[in-house]
């Protein structure tokens, strides 16, 4: 199981945290953002594959923003999947410490 933290852009949430088991996404958690939505999205997406999440959530926007927390999750799962294959990957949260 690979743990991944994604720093979001242009959303109220600041970090999306998840565990990746092969291409299955588990334990999604948003830090910051709209409380109700960010509790619901992880419940619905837990156990889905990277491809399934990308297919459903990519391109969703929020108001005038060019992205949304859902769209950022689609980006995060792909980035996490790729990072899980990189033996030299370091979390951006570790680099900030």
Backbone as CSV, one residue per row, in Angstrom:
resi,resn,N_x,N_y,N_z,CA_x,CA_y,CA_z,C_x,C_y,C_z
1,UNK,0.859,-1.176,0.000,0.000,0.000,0.000,0.906,1.240,0.000
2,UNK,0.604,2.168,-0.879,1.387,3.393,-1.046,0.543,4.575,-0.581
3,UNK,1.084,5.412,0.300,0.371,6.609,0.761,0.822,7.790,-0.092
4,UNK,-0.160,8.618,-0.496,0.137,9.754,-1.358,-0.614,10.985,-0.884
5,UNK,0.084,12.118,-0.844,-0.504,13.416,-0.515,-0.346,14.320,-1.731
6,UNK,-1.452,14.918,-2.136,-1.472,15.774,-3.317,-1.814,17.196,-2.898
7,UNK,-0.979,18.146,-3.289,-1.246,19.564,-3.012,-2.134,20.100,-4.129
8,UNK,-3.341,20.528,-3.779,-4.310,20.974,-4.777,-4.002,22.382,-5.266
9,UNK,-4.643,22.740,-6.375,-4.517,24.082,-6.946,-5.904,24.641,-7.227
10,UNK,-6.106,25.898,-6.890,-7.349,26.628,-7.205,-8.598,26.037,-6.572
11,UNK,-8.468,25.414,-5.397,-9.632,24.897,-4.680,-9.543,25.298,-3.214
12,UNK,-10.655,25.195,-2.527,-10.679,25.490,-1.096,-9.916,24.436,-0.306
13,UNK,-9.982,23.182,-0.752,-9.181,22.153,-0.089,-7.718,22.375,-0.472
14,UNK,-6.833,22.044,0.429,-5.405,22.300,0.203,-4.620,21.030,-0.087
15,UNK,-5.064,19.902,0.477,-4.356,18.628,0.314,-5.379,17.521,0.164
16,UNK,-5.082,16.569,-0.731,-5.858,15.338,-0.827,-4.897,14.202,-0.476
17,UNK,-5.295,13.413,0.491,-4.486,12.293,0.965,-5.190,10.997,0.587
18,UNK,-4.413,9.971,0.210,-5.021,8.690,-0.183,-4.003,7.573,-0.061
19,UNK,-4.515,6.358,-0.080,-3.684,5.169,-0.166,-3.959,4.524,-1.511
20,UNK,-2.899,3.962,-2.107,-3.011,3.354,-3.425,-2.500,1.922,-3.332
21,UNK,-3.346,1.004,-3.760,-3.002,-0.410,-3.772,-3.120,-0.884,-5.213
22,UNK,-1.999,-0.904,-5.929,-2.035,-1.163,-7.376,-2.645,0.027,-8.064
23,UNK,-3.845,-0.143,-8.639,-4.555,1.004,-9.228,-5.862,1.284,-8.484
24,UNK,-5.998,0.720,-7.288,-7.187,0.921,-6.458,-6.906,2.031,-5.444
25,UNK,-7.828,2.976,-5.339,-7.684,4.114,-4.437,-8.519,3.873,-3.179
26,UNK,-7.891,4.077,-2.027,-8.561,3.861,-0.742,-8.241,5.014,0.212
27,UNK,-9.066,5.144,1.225,-8.813,6.085,2.329,-8.575,7.516,1.852
28,UNK,-9.428,8.005,0.965,-9.313,9.378,0.455,-9.706,10.343,1.560
29,UNK,-8.904,11.391,1.722,-9.209,12.414,2.717,-8.821,13.780,2.174
30,UNK,-9.740,14.724,2.270,-9.482,16.110,1.862,-9.189,16.932,3.108
31,UNK,-8.205,17.817,3.031,-7.919,18.757,4.097,-8.381,20.127,3.638
32,UNK,-9.365,20.669,4.332,-9.948,21.948,3.950,-11.045,21.747,2.920
33,UNK,-11.782,22.800,2.646,-12.835,22.728,1.642,-14.220,22.597,2.247
34,UNK,-15.199,22.324,1.411,-16.600,22.219,1.817,-16.837,20.892,2.526
35,UNK,-17.081,20.960,3.787,-17.149,19.793,4.656,-18.050,18.682,4.133
36,UNK,-19.273,18.978,3.782,-20.212,17.942,3.335,-19.762,17.251,2.058
37,UNK,-19.391,18.042,1.060,-18.943,17.462,-0.210,-17.696,16.611,-0.014
38,UNK,-16.803,17.084,0.822,-15.522,16.402,0.963,-15.599,15.189,1.888
39,UNK,-16.728,15.003,2.534,-16.988,13.746,3.236,-17.648,12.749,2.280
40,UNK,-18.460,13.268,1.373,-19.217,12.422,0.454,-18.340,11.834,-0.654
41,UNK,-17.508,12.653,-1.262,-16.673,12.185,-2.373,-15.859,10.950,-1.980
42,UNK,-15.147,10.956,-0.843,-14.385,9.759,-0.472,-15.262,8.521,-0.262
43,UNK,-16.447,8.705,0.288,-17.339,7.562,0.486,-17.743,6.930,-0.849
44,UNK,-17.990,7.765,-1.840,-18.414,7.273,-3.144,-17.262,6.671,-3.948
45,UNK,-16.069,7.207,-3.815,-14.950,6.810,-4.661,-14.052,5.731,-4.048
46,UNK,-14.182,5.458,-2.771,-13.308,4.488,-2.104,-13.413,3.118,-2.784
47,UNK,-12.277,2.575,-3.166,-12.243,1.276,-3.814,-12.313,1.329,-5.337
48,UNK,-12.464,2.517,-5.902,-12.499,2.670,-7.355,-11.069,2.669,-7.898
49,UNK,-10.943,2.414,-9.187,-9.630,2.451,-9.817,-9.295,3.890,-10.239
50,UNK,-8.025,4.089,-10.539,-7.566,5.383,-11.050,-8.357,5.758,-12.300
51,UNK,-8.482,4.830,-13.238,-9.195,5.112,-14.495,-10.667,5.453,-14.254
52,UNK,-11.325,4.741,-13.344,-12.738,5.013,-13.058,-12.919,6.408,-12.473
53,UNK,-12.060,6.780,-11.537,-12.164,8.105,-10.904,-11.899,9.196,-11.933
54,UNK,-10.862,9.033,-12.730,-10.571,10.023,-13.771,-11.750,10.175,-14.739
55,UNK,-12.320,9.069,-15.148,-13.429,9.109,-16.117,-14.640,9.860,-15.567
56,UNK,-14.928,9.708,-14.296,-16.113,10.342,-13.696,-15.883,11.796,-13.285
57,UNK,-14.670,12.130,-12.829,-14.475,13.426,-12.176,-13.658,14.454,-12.961
58,UNK,-12.903,14.030,-13.957,-12.067,14.972,-14.714,-12.919,16.034,-15.397
59,UNK,-12.458,17.268,-15.286,-13.111,18.368,-15.992,-14.243,19.052,-15.250
60,UNK,-14.614,18.560,-14.070,-15.666,19.231,-13.294,-15.098,20.543,-12.754
61,UNK,-15.844,21.635,-12.935,-15.387,22.934,-12.433,-16.279,23.384,-11.280
62,UNK,-15.786,24.357,-10.540,-16.522,24.903,-9.402,-16.656,26.411,-9.602
63,UNK,-17.874,26.866,-9.858,-18.097,28.299,-10.076,-17.262,28.805,-11.235
64,UNK,-16.513,29.864,-10.995,-15.675,30.454,-12.032,-14.283,29.829,-12.099
65,UNK,-14.009,28.955,-11.178,-12.680,28.323,-11.150,-12.542,27.323,-12.294
66,UNK,-11.319,27.140,-12.777,-11.110,26.202,-13.883,-11.040,24.738,-13.427
67,UNK,-11.248,24.496,-12.152,-11.144,23.165,-11.571,-12.114,23.053,-10.403
68,UNK,-12.087,21.931,-9.715,-12.907,21.705,-8.523,-12.189,20.677,-7.667
69,UNK,-12.710,20.430,-6.480,-12.121,19.388,-5.632,-12.231,18.023,-6.320
70,UNK,-13.326,17.792,-7.016,-13.495,16.538,-7.751,-12.462,16.408,-8.869
71,UNK,-12.291,17.461,-9.642,-11.304,17.470,-10.719,-9.901,17.291,-10.148
72,UNK,-9.631,17.943,-9.020,-8.321,17.791,-8.385,-8.102,16.357,-7.912
73,UNK,-9.160,15.692,-7.451,-9.028,14.283,-7.067,-8.660,13.440,-8.284
74,UNK,-9.271,13.718,-9.430,-8.928,12.993,-10.656,-7.448,13.165,-10.993
75,UNK,-6.948,14.383,-10.835,-5.527,14.644,-11.080,-4.664,13.949,-10.024
76,UNK,-5.123,13.986,-8.779,-4.361,13.409,-7.666,-4.202,11.902,-7.795
77,UNK,-5.256,11.200,-8.208,-5.148,9.748,-8.290,-4.155,9.335,-9.379
78,UNK,-4.138,10.059,-10.489,-3.164,9.743,-11.552,-1.749,10.059,-11.070
79,UNK,-1.575,11.214,-10.441,-0.257,11.575,-9.928,0.208,10.568,-8.871
80,UNK,-0.708,10.143,-8.015,-0.373,9.164,-6.987,0.000,7.827,-7.574
81,UNK,-0.748,7.407,-8.575,-0.457,6.135,-9.236,0.948,6.178,-9.844
82,UNK,1.274,7.254,-10.537,2.602,7.386,-11.141,3.690,7.453,-10.071
83,UNK,3.427,8.180,-8.996,4.396,8.279,-7.897,4.634,6.917,-7.250
84,UNK,3.597,6.095,-7.182,3.740,4.782,-6.551,4.690,3.881,-7.335
85,UNK,4.911,4.213,-8.599,5.823,3.437,-9.452,7.247,3.993,-9.418
86,UNK,7.441,5.145,-8.776,8.743,5.821,-8.743,9.452,5.535,-7.423
87,UNK,10.535,4.770,-7.436,11.225,4.437,-6.177,11.870,5.642,-5.498
88,UNK,12.034,6.743,-6.222,12.660,7.943,-5.653,11.650,9.002,-5.224
89,UNK,10.363,8.660,-5.239,9.322,9.635,-4.895,9.449,10.107,-3.451
90,UNK,9.311,11.415,-3.253,9.242,12.017,-1.920,8.001,12.876,-1.853
91,UNK,7.259,12.732,-0.773,6.035,13.504,-0.581,6.335,14.992,-0.500
92,UNK,5.498,15.841,-1.121,5.705,17.291,-0.988,5.522,17.745,0.457
93,UNK,4.778,17.004,1.252,4.618,17.360,2.663,5.895,17.073,3.446
94,UNK,6.635,16.045,3.068,7.915,15.748,3.713,8.933,16.812,3.352
95,UNK,8.882,17.281,2.088,9.828,18.299,1.649,9.605,19.630,2.342
96,UNK,8.343,19.923,2.740,8.037,21.174,3.431,8.538,21.166,4.859
97,UNK,8.655,19.981,5.468,9.027,19.853,6.887,10.465,20.216,7.129
